[in-house]
């Protein structure tokens, strides 16, 4: 394959950063553009990375930093709202037996690790920059950047997230749909007894949970029915989350006393997206949240995005023909894996919305995670 090939990656999140590193390692010329001036390096509270995500991070060469920065654990607990542990089970090691089942870490720390990997790869990075597809021909894609410059690429990888403008620009009309739930998230000090994720179903919220993210930190979350965002002033975020969390027992009272700063509380609706048709038009191809997004009920959003990047990079660097057949094969390979995760993630939330008391949440989680043990 010619090393002269030039790729534009639009979006510097998990998928965009990962595919950039992998393509640069193969000797391709890669430009990455990111709309945020700060490369989205400070947003977010925490992230749960299961084994299949860790497997890709190891391929990127950043596993040692992730391991040192996060908190690894191997089980999950189901509790009553008062904190009583009702059930605990070992997590499946979906990345293989030589990786932890799960690592929790601070989301900004993971982004910084990936940013450093992109910088070290030698890719050209333009921050505070967006891209407009001007047209495609037999030789590739013409692009105008928001800095006024025009470029020509052999391939454009659209990693610009759930609201992807690139997806719409190339004529893919699928849009994210709210599932009816919303999540409150906050970072807080880790109580000494929190050494895994525990989830409470029921109480004033549908789900209340937490995940350790380092020796000293965790992130906590509560899930309720979504509300009109205009009805929740940002200055009330801490009060709203604390109100919901204050009814939970166990470690929650210690966590709740730190929910005081509204600027540190994040409120987000759950969305669902799965582009069923082809994930490409010509030489523009979607990865990550631009192609699919699921509620975080299985903690697989970042993992699926990282897998997309890994699979696409493998296919691109292993073929001389970047054509419809290759991109269709990429879509078929990925959608067979992504669809059951999206459907299971949505189903777990729907059971809560519908008040199904005998829902087999552990069983559905187990079946879905077992599938993820296979290579993507």
Secondary structure as a PSIPRED ss2 file (coil, helix, strand):
# PSIPRED VFORMAT (PSIPRED V4.0)

   1 X C   1.000  0.000  0.000
   2 X C   1.000  0.000  0.000
   3 X C   1.000  0.000  0.000
   4 X C   1.000  0.000  0.000
   5 X C   1.000  0.000  0.000
   6 X E   0.000  0.000  1.000
   7 X E   0.000  0.000  1.000
   8 X E   0.000  0.000  1.000
   9 X E   0.000  0.000  1.000
  10 X E   0.000  0.000  1.000
  11 X C   1.000  0.000  0.000
  12 X C   1.000  0.000  0.000
  13 X C   1.000  0.000  0.000
  14 X H   0.000  1.000  0.000
  15 X H   0.000  1.000  0.000
  16 X H   0.000  1.000  0.000
  17 X H   0.000  1.000  0.000
  18 X H   0.000  1.000  0.000
  19 X H   0.000  1.000  0.000
  20 X H   0.000  1.000  0.000
  21 X H   0.000  1.000  0.000
  22 X H   0.000  1.000  0.000
  23 X H   0.000  1.000  0.000
  24 X H   0.000  1.000  0.000
  25 X H   0.000  1.000  0.000
  26 X C   1.000  0.000  0.000
  27 X C   1.000  0.000  0.000
  28 X C   1.000  0.000  0.000
  29 X E   0.000  0.000  1.000
  30 X E   0.000  0.000  1.000
  31 X E   0.000  0.000  1.000
  32 X E   0.000  0.000  1.000
  33 X E   0.000  0.000  1.000
  34 X E   0.000  0.000  1.000
  35 X C   1.000  0.000  0.000
  36 X C   1.000  0.000  0.000
  37 X C   1.000  0.000  0.000
  38 X C   1.000  0.000  0.000
  39 X C   1.000  0.000  0.000
  40 X C   1.000  0.000  0.000
  41 X C   1.000  0.000  0.000
  42 X C   1.000  0.000  0.000
  43 X C   1.000  0.000  0.000
  44 X C   1.000  0.000  0.000
  45 X C   1.000  0.000  0.000
  46 X E   0.000  0.000  1.000
  47 X E   0.000  0.000  1.000
  48 X E   0.000  0.000  1.000
  49 X E   0.000  0.000  1.000
  50 X E   0.000  0.000  1.000
  51 X H   0.000  1.000  0.000
  52 X H   0.000  1.000  0.000
  53 X H   0.000  1.000  0.000
  54 X H   0.000  1.000  0.000
  55 X H   0.000  1.000  0.000
  56 X H   0.000  1.000  0.000
  57 X H   0.000  1.000  0.000
  58 X H   0.000  1.000  0.000
  59 X H   0.000  1.000  0.000
  60 X C   1.000  0.000  0.000
  61 X C   1.000  0.000  0.000
  62 X C   1.000  0.000  0.000
  63 X H   0.000  1.000  0.000
  64 X H   0.000  1.000  0.000
  65 X H   0.000  1.000  0.000
  66 X H   0.000  1.000  0.000
  67 X H   0.000  1.000  0.000
  68 X H   0.000  1.000  0.000
  69 X H   0.000  1.000  0.000
  70 X C   1.000  0.000  0.000
  71 X E   0.000  0.000  1.000
  72 X E   0.000  0.000  1.000
  73 X E   0.000  0.000  1.000
  74 X C   1.000  0.000  0.000
  75 X E   0.000  0.000  1.000
  76 X E   0.000  0.000  1.000
  77 X E   0.000  0.000  1.000
  78 X E   0.000  0.000  1.000
  79 X E   0.000  0.000  1.000
  80 X C   1.000  0.000  0.000
  81 X C   1.000  0.000  0.000
  82 X C   1.000  0.000  0.000
  83 X C   1.000  0.000  0.000
  84 X C   1.000  0.000  0.000
  85 X E   0.000  0.000  1.000
  86 X E   0.000  0.000  1.000
  87 X E   0.000  0.000  1.000
  88 X E   0.000  0.000  1.000
  89 X E   0.000  0.000  1.000
  90 X E   0.000  0.000  1.000
  91 X C   1.000  0.000  0.000
  92 X C   1.000  0.000  0.000
  93 X C   1.000  0.000  0.000
  94 X C   1.000  0.000  0.000
  95 X C   1.000  0.000  0.000
  96 X C   1.000  0.000  0.000
  97 X C   1.000  0.000  0.000
  98 X C   1.000  0.000  0.000
  99 X C   1.000  0.000  0.000
 100 X C   1.000  0.000  0.000
 101 X C   1.000  0.000  0.000
 102 X E   0.000  0.000  1.000
 103 X E   0.000  0.000  1.000
 104 X E   0.000  0.000  1.000
 105 X E   0.000  0.000  1.000
 106 X E   0.000  0.000  1.000
 107 X H   0.000  1.000  0.000
 108 X H   0.000  1.000  0.000
 109 X H   0.000  1.000  0.000
 110 X H   0.000  1.000  0.000
 111 X H   0.000  1.000  0.000
 112 X H   0.000  1.000  0.000
 113 X H   0.000  1.000  0.000
 114 X H   0.000  1.000  0.000
 115 X H   0.000  1.000  0.000
 116 X H   0.000  1.000  0.000
 117 X H   0.000  1.000  0.000
 118 X H   0.000  1.000  0.000
 119 X H   0.000  1.000  0.000
 120 X H   0.000  1.000  0.000
 121 X H   0.000  1.000  0.000
 122 X C   1.000  0.000  0.000
 123 X C   1.000  0.000  0.000
 124 X E   0.000  0.000  1.000
 125 X E   0.000  0.000  1.000
 126 X E   0.000  0.000  1.000
 127 X E   0.000  0.000  1.000
 128 X C   1.000  0.000  0.000
 129 X C   1.000  0.000  0.000
 130 X C   1.000  0.000  0.000
 131 X E   0.000  0.000  1.000
 132 X E   0.000  0.000  1.000
 133 X E   0.000  0.000  1.000
 134 X E   0.000  0.000  1.000
 135 X E   0.000  0.000  1.000
 136 X E   0.000  0.000  1.000
 137 X E   0.000  0.000  1.000
 138 X C   1.000  0.000  0.000
 139 X C   1.000  0.000  0.000
 140 X E   0.000  0.000  1.000
 141 X E   0.000  0.000  1.000
 142 X E   0.000  0.000  1.000
 143 X E   0.000  0.000  1.000
 144 X E   0.000  0.000  1.000
 145 X E   0.000  0.000  1.000
 146 X C   1.000  0.000  0.000
 147 X C   1.000  0.000  0.000
 148 X C   1.000  0.000  0.000
 149 X C   1.000  0.000  0.000
 150 X E   0.000  0.000  1.000
 151 X E   0.000  0.000  1.000
 152 X E   0.000  0.000  1.000
 153 X E   0.000  0.000  1.000
 154 X C   1.000  0.000  0.000
 155 X E   0.000  0.000  1.000
 156 X E   0.000  0.000  1.000
 157 X E   0.000  0.000  1.000
 158 X E   0.000  0.000  1.000
 159 X C   1.000  0.000  0.000
 160 X C   1.000  0.000  0.000
 161 X C   1.000  0.000  0.000
 162 X C   1.000  0.000  0.000
 163 X C   1.000  0.000  0.000
 164 X C   1.000  0.000  0.000
 165 X H   0.000  1.000  0.000
 166 X H   0.000  1.000  0.000
 167 X H   0.000  1.000  0.000
 168 X H   0.000  1.000  0.000
 169 X H   0.000  1.000  0.000
 170 X C   1.000  0.000  0.000
 171 X C   1.000  0.000  0.000
 172 X C   1.000  0.000  0.000
 173 X C   1.000  0.000  0.000
 174 X C   1.000  0.000  0.000
 175 X C   1.000  0.000  0.000
 176 X C   1.000  0.000  0.000
 177 X E   0.000  0.000  1.000
 178 X E   0.000  0.000  1.000
 179 X E   0.000  0.000  1.000
 180 X E   0.000  0.000  1.000
 181 X E   0.000  0.000  1.000
 182 X E   0.000  0.000  1.000
 183 X E   0.000  0.000  1.000
 184 X E   0.000  0.000  1.000
 185 X E   0.000  0.000  1.000
 186 X E   0.000  0.000  1.000
 187 X E   0.000  0.000  1.000
 188 X E   0.000  0.000  1.000
 189 X E   0.000  0.000  1.000
 190 X C   1.000  0.000  0.000
 191 X C   1.000  0.000  0.000
 192 X C   1.000  0.000  0.000
 193 X C   1.000  0.000  0.000
 194 X C   1.000  0.000  0.000
 195 X C   1.000  0.000  0.000
 196 X C   1.000  0.000  0.000
 197 X E   0.000  0.000  1.000
 198 X E   0.000  0.000  1.000
 199 X E   0.000  0.000  1.000
 200 X E   0.000  0.000  1.000
 201 X E   0.000  0.000  1.000
 202 X C   1.000  0.000  0.000
 203 X C   1.000  0.000  0.000
 204 X C   1.000  0.000  0.000
 205 X C   1.000  0.000  0.000
 206 X C   1.000  0.000  0.000
 207 X E   0.000  0.000  1.000
 208 X E   0.000  0.000  1.000
 209 X E   0.000  0.000  1.000
 210 X E   0.000  0.000  1.000
 211 X E   0.000  0.000  1.000
 212 X E   0.000  0.000  1.000
 213 X C   1.000  0.000  0.000
 214 X C   1.000  0.000  0.000
 215 X C   1.000  0.000  0.000
 216 X C   1.000  0.000  0.000
 217 X E   0.000  0.000  1.000
 218 X E   0.000  0.000  1.000
 219 X E   0.000  0.000  1.000
 220 X E   0.000  0.000  1.000
 221 X E   0.000  0.000  1.000
 222 X E   0.000  0.000  1.000
 223 X E   0.000  0.000  1.000
 224 X E   0.000  0.000  1.000
 225 X E   0.000  0.000  1.000
 226 X C   1.000  0.000  0.000
 227 X C   1.000  0.000  0.000
 228 X C   1.000  0.000  0.000
 229 X H   0.000  1.000  0.000
 230 X H   0.000  1.000  0.000
 231 X H   0.000  1.000  0.000
 232 X C   1.000  0.000  0.000
 233 X C   1.000  0.000  0.000
 234 X H   0.000  1.000  0.000
 235 X H   0.000  1.000  0.000
 236 X H   0.000  1.000  0.000
 237 X H   0.000  1.000  0.000
 238 X H   0.000  1.000  0.000
 239 X H   0.000  1.000  0.000
 240 X H   0.000  1.000  0.000
 241 X H   0.000  1.000  0.000
 242 X H   0.000  1.000  0.000
 243 X H   0.000  1.000  0.000
 244 X H   0.000  1.000  0.000
 245 X H   0.000  1.000  0.000
 246 X C   1.000  0.000  0.000
 247 X C   1.000  0.000  0.000
 248 X C   1.000  0.000  0.000
 249 X C   1.000  0.000  0.000
 250 X C   1.000  0.000  0.000
 251 X C   1.000  0.000  0.000
 252 X H   0.000  1.000  0.000
 253 X H   0.000  1.000  0.000
 254 X H   0.000  1.000  0.000
 255 X H   0.000  1.000  0.000
 256 X H   0.000  1.000  0.000
 257 X C   1.000  0.000  0.000
 258 X C   1.000  0.000  0.000
 259 X C   1.000  0.000  0.000
 260 X C   1.000  0.000  0.000
 261 X C   1.000  0.000  0.000
 262 X H   0.000  1.000  0.000
 263 X H   0.000  1.000  0.000
 264 X H   0.000  1.000  0.000
 265 X E   0.000  0.000  1.000
 266 X E   0.000  0.000  1.000
 267 X E   0.000  0.000  1.000
 268 X E   0.000  0.000  1.000
 269 X E   0.000  0.000  1.000
 270 X E   0.000  0.000  1.000
 271 X E   0.000  0.000  1.000
 272 X E   0.000  0.000  1.000
 273 X E   0.000  0.000  1.000
 274 X E   0.000  0.000  1.000
 275 X C   1.000  0.000  0.000
 276 X C   1.000  0.000  0.000
 277 X C   1.000  0.000  0.000
 278 X C   1.000  0.000  0.000
 279 X C   1.000  0.000  0.000
 280 X E   0.000  0.000  1.000
 281 X E   0.000  0.000  1.000
 282 X C   1.000  0.000  0.000
 283 X C   1.000  0.000  0.000
 284 X E   0.000  0.000  1.000
 285 X E   0.000  0.000  1.000
 286 X E   0.000  0.000  1.000
 287 X C   1.000  0.000  0.000
 288 X H   0.000  1.000  0.000
 289 X H   0.000  1.000  0.000
 290 X H   0.000  1.000  0.000
 291 X C   1.000  0.000  0.000
 292 X E   0.000  0.000  1.000
 293 X E   0.000  0.000  1.000
 294 X C   1.000  0.000  0.000
 295 X C   1.000  0.000  0.000
 296 X H   0.000  1.000  0.000
 297 X H   0.000  1.000  0.000
 298 X H   0.000  1.000  0.000
 299 X C   1.000  0.000  0.000
 300 X C   1.000  0.000  0.000
 301 X H   0.000  1.000  0.000
 302 X H   0.000  1.000  0.000
 303 X H   0.000  1.000  0.000
 304 X H   0.000  1.000  0.000
 305 X H   0.000  1.000  0.000
 306 X H   0.000  1.000  0.000
 307 X H   0.000  1.000  0.000
 308 X H   0.000  1.000  0.000
 309 X H   0.000  1.000  0.000
 310 X H   0.000  1.000  0.000
 311 X H   0.000  1.000  0.000
 312 X H   0.000  1.000  0.000
 313 X H   0.000  1.000  0.000
 314 X H   0.000  1.000  0.000
 315 X H   0.000  1.000  0.000
 316 X H   0.000  1.000  0.000
 317 X H   0.000  1.000  0.000
 318 X C   1.000  0.000  0.000
 319 X C   1.000  0.000  0.000
 320 X C   1.000  0.000  0.000
 321 X C   1.000  0.000  0.000
 322 X C   1.000  0.000  0.000
 323 X C   1.000  0.000  0.000
 324 X H   0.000  1.000  0.000
 325 X H   0.000  1.000  0.000
 326 X H   0.000  1.000  0.000
 327 X H   0.000  1.000  0.000
 328 X H   0.000  1.000  0.000
 329 X H   0.000  1.000  0.000
 330 X H   0.000  1.000  0.000
 331 X H   0.000  1.000  0.000
 332 X H   0.000  1.000  0.000
 333 X H   0.000  1.000  0.000
 334 X H   0.000  1.000  0.000
 335 X H   0.000  1.000  0.000
 336 X H   0.000  1.000  0.000
 337 X H   0.000  1.000  0.000
 338 X H   0.000  1.000  0.000
 339 X H   0.000  1.000  0.000
 340 X H   0.000  1.000  0.000
 341 X H   0.000  1.000  0.000
 342 X H   0.000  1.000  0.000
 343 X H   0.000  1.000  0.000
 344 X H   0.000  1.000  0.000
 345 X H   0.000  1.000  0.000
 346 X H   0.000  1.000  0.000
 347 X H   0.000  1.000  0.000
 348 X H   0.000  1.000  0.000
 349 X H   0.000  1.000  0.000
 350 X H   0.000  1.000  0.000
 351 X H   0.000  1.000  0.000
 352 X H   0.000  1.000  0.000
 353 X H   0.000  1.000  0.000
 354 X H   0.000  1.000  0.000
 355 X C   1.000  0.000  0.000
 356 X C   1.000  0.000  0.000
 357 X C   1.000  0.000  0.000
 358 X C   1.000  0.000  0.000
 359 X C   1.000  0.000  0.000
 360 X C   1.000  0.000  0.000
 361 X H   0.000  1.000  0.000
 362 X H   0.000  1.000  0.000
 363 X H   0.000  1.000  0.000
 364 X H   0.000  1.000  0.000
 365 X H   0.000  1.000  0.000
 366 X H   0.000  1.000  0.000
 367 X H   0.000  1.000  0.000
 368 X H   0.000  1.000  0.000
 369 X H   0.000  1.000  0.000
 370 X H   0.000  1.000  0.000
 371 X H   0.000  1.000  0.000
 372 X C   1.000  0.000  0.000
 373 X C   1.000  0.000  0.000
 374 X C   1.000  0.000  0.000
 375 X C   1.000  0.000  0.000
 376 X C   1.000  0.000  0.000
